Amino acid sequence: MSDLTHLPNDPHWKEIVVYTISPVEMPSEGFYLDFKKALITDKATRFDLFPKKERWYSYLQGKTCRKLTEHDYRVIEGYMNKPEFLVEKSAVKPKETKWHIEPAEEVKVEAGLSPVEERDRKIRELEEVLKQKEDRIRQLEAQIGPSPLGVVIQKLGSIQELSPEDFEWTLK
């Protein structure tokens, strides 16, 4: 179940309307459902979201949202009433990671870009990086001369231009 919330003065998005997800079912007050114990390690559980339970983590990698079937919902709902699968909130100590400890870098978002405009912007950025790298290679070649591999690549346009001397550096 969800509700719409109007945020007139959001610090990042100015004025925005967001969905708020309201839980329909919850474990008893002061407890969490031990999801891994209930749904992964309990041999009796069959969960549509993870057809191969031993690889449950691979179903979540790179996914922000996966559909929950009615069967899976009922399985989770059933475990919320089984005390052996509930953990007191006070017993849960979140593992701090680098992401939690260091302040996140502020992400610069260009408002109003379409997916095509965003793609074009990224292409322009990559072209600029490539140009800088090519300029650096030219600078180094001006200082130390062309690399033997560069000479070979230049002559590959015409195989007849290659000579055994072009490959002498490979034997050194």
C-alpha positions as CSV (number, residue, x, y, z in Angstrom):
1,M,0.0,0.0,0.0
2,S,1.4,3.4,-0.8
3,D,0.5,7.1,-0.3
4,L,1.4,10.2,-2.2
5,T,3.4,12.8,-0.3
6,H,3.9,16.3,-1.6
7,L,7.3,17.8,-0.7
8,P,7.2,21.5,-1.5
9,N,10.7,22.3,-0.3
10,D,12.8,19.2,-1.0
11,P,16.6,20.2,-0.7
12,H,17.6,18.3,-3.9
13,W,14.5,18.4,-6.1
14,K,12.8,21.6,-5.1
15,E,9.1,20.7,-5.3
16,I,8.3,17.0,-5.8
17,V,5.6,14.4,-5.2
18,V,6.8,11.0,-3.9
19,Y,5.3,7.6,-3.0
20,T,5.5,6.5,0.5
21,I,5.3,2.7,1.0
22,S,3.2,1.8,4.0
23,P,3.7,-1.7,5.4
24,V,0.6,-3.9,5.5
25,E,2.2,-6.7,7.5
26,M,4.9,-6.3,10.1
27,P,6.6,-8.6,12.7
28,S,5.8,-8.1,16.3
29,E,6.8,-4.8,17.8
30,G,10.5,-4.7,18.6
31,F,11.4,-7.6,16.3
32,Y,12.8,-8.1,12.8
33,L,12.2,-11.1,10.5
34,D,15.4,-13.0,10.0
35,F,14.9,-13.1,6.3
36,K,17.9,-15.3,5.5
37,K,17.1,-17.8,8.2
38,A,13.4,-18.0,7.3
39,L,13.5,-17.9,3.6
40,I,17.0,-19.1,2.6
41,T,18.3,-21.6,5.2
42,D,15.0,-23.2,6.1
43,K,14.9,-26.3,3.9
44,A,11.1,-26.4,3.9
45,T,10.7,-23.0,2.3
46,R,10.0,-22.6,-1.4
47,F,10.3,-19.1,-2.7
48,D,9.4,-18.0,-6.3
49,L,11.8,-15.1,-6.1
50,F,14.8,-17.4,-5.6
51,P,14.2,-20.6,-7.6
52,K,17.6,-21.9,-6.6
53,K,17.9,-20.9,-3.0
54,E,21.6,-21.7,-2.6
55,R,22.2,-18.8,-5.1
56,W,19.7,-16.3,-3.7
57,Y,22.2,-13.5,-3.7
58,S,22.7,-13.8,-7.5
59,Y,19.0,-13.0,-8.1
60,L,19.4,-9.7,-6.3
61,Q,22.7,-8.5,-7.9
62,G,22.1,-5.4,-10.1
63,K,18.4,-5.4,-9.4
64,T,16.6,-2.6,-7.7
65,C,13.1,-4.1,-7.9
66,R,11.8,-7.7,-8.4
67,K,8.2,-8.8,-8.5
68,L,6.9,-10.5,-5.4
69,T,4.4,-13.3,-6.1
70,E,1.3,-13.9,-4.0
71,H,2.9,-17.2,-2.9
72,D,6.1,-15.4,-1.7
73,Y,4.1,-12.8,0.1
74,R,2.1,-15.4,2.0
75,V,5.3,-17.3,2.9
76,I,6.9,-14.1,4.3
77,E,3.6,-13.3,6.1
78,G,3.6,-16.8,7.7
79,Y,7.2,-16.4,9.0
80,M,6.3,-13.1,10.7
81,N,4.2,-15.1,13.2
82,K,6.9,-17.7,14.0
83,P,9.0,-16.6,17.0
84,E,12.0,-18.9,16.0
85,F,12.5,-16.7,12.9
86,L,12.2,-13.3,14.7
87,V,15.2,-11.4,16.1
88,E,15.0,-8.7,18.6
89,K,16.0,-5.3,17.2
90,S,18.4,-4.7,20.0
91,A,20.4,-7.8,19.0
92,V,20.9,-6.6,15.4
93,K,24.2,-4.7,14.9
94,P,24.4,-3.3,11.4
95,K,27.9,-3.9,9.8
96,E,29.4,-0.5,9.0
97,T,30.9,-0.3,5.6
98,K,33.0,2.4,3.9
99,W,29.7,3.6,2.3
100,H,28.2,4.2,5.8
101,I,31.3,5.8,7.3
102,E,32.4,8.2,4.6
103,P,30.1,11.0,3.6
104,A,28.7,10.3,0.1
105,E,29.9,12.5,-2.7
106,E,27.3,14.9,-3.9
107,V,26.0,13.7,-7.2
108,K,25.6,16.4,-9.8
109,V,22.3,15.8,-11.6
110,E,21.4,17.7,-14.6
111,A,17.7,18.3,-14.4
112,G,15.5,17.7,-17.3
113,L,17.8,15.5,-19.5
114,S,16.1,12.9,-21.6
115,P,17.8,9.4,-21.8
116,V,19.1,10.3,-25.3
117,E,20.5,13.7,-24.1
118,E,22.1,11.9,-21.1
119,R,23.7,9.3,-23.5
120,D,25.0,12.1,-25.7
121,R,26.4,13.9,-22.7
122,K,28.3,10.8,-21.7
123,I,29.6,10.2,-25.2
124,R,31.0,13.8,-25.3
125,E,32.7,13.2,-21.9
126,L,34.3,10.0,-23.2
127,E,35.4,11.7,-26.4
128,E,37.1,14.4,-24.4
129,V,38.9,11.8,-22.2
130,L,40.0,9.9,-25.4
131,K,41.3,13.2,-26.9
132,Q,43.3,13.9,-23.8
133,K,44.8,10.4,-23.8
134,E,45.7,10.7,-27.5
135,D,47.3,14.1,-26.9
136,R,49.4,12.5,-24.1
137,I,50.5,9.7,-26.4
138,R,51.6,12.3,-29.0
139,Q,53.6,14.2,-26.3
140,L,55.4,11.0,-25.2
141,E,56.1,10.0,-28.8
142,A,57.6,13.4,-29.4
143,Q,59.9,12.9,-26.4
144,I,61.0,9.3,-27.0
145,G,60.0,8.5,-30.6
146,P,57.3,6.3,-31.9
147,S,56.9,2.9,-30.2
148,P,57.8,-0.2,-32.4
149,L,54.2,-1.4,-32.1
150,G,53.0,2.0,-33.3
151,V,55.2,1.7,-36.4
152,V,53.8,-1.8,-37.1
153,I,50.2,-0.5,-36.7
154,Q,50.8,2.4,-39.0
155,K,52.2,0.0,-41.7
156,L,49.4,-2.5,-41.4
157,G,47.4,-0.5,-44.0
158,S,49.7,-2.1,-46.6
159,I,51.3,-5.5,-45.7
160,Q,53.9,-5.0,-48.4
161,E,55.4,-2.1,-46.4
162,L,56.3,-4.4,-43.5
163,S,59.9,-5.7,-43.3
164,P,61.6,-8.1,-41.0
165,E,63.3,-5.1,-39.3
166,D,59.9,-4.0,-38.1
167,F,59.8,-7.0,-35.9
168,E,63.4,-7.0,-34.6
169,W,62.3,-5.4,-31.3
170,T,60.3,-8.5,-30.5
171,L,63.5,-10.6,-30.3
172,K,65.3,-8.2,-27.9
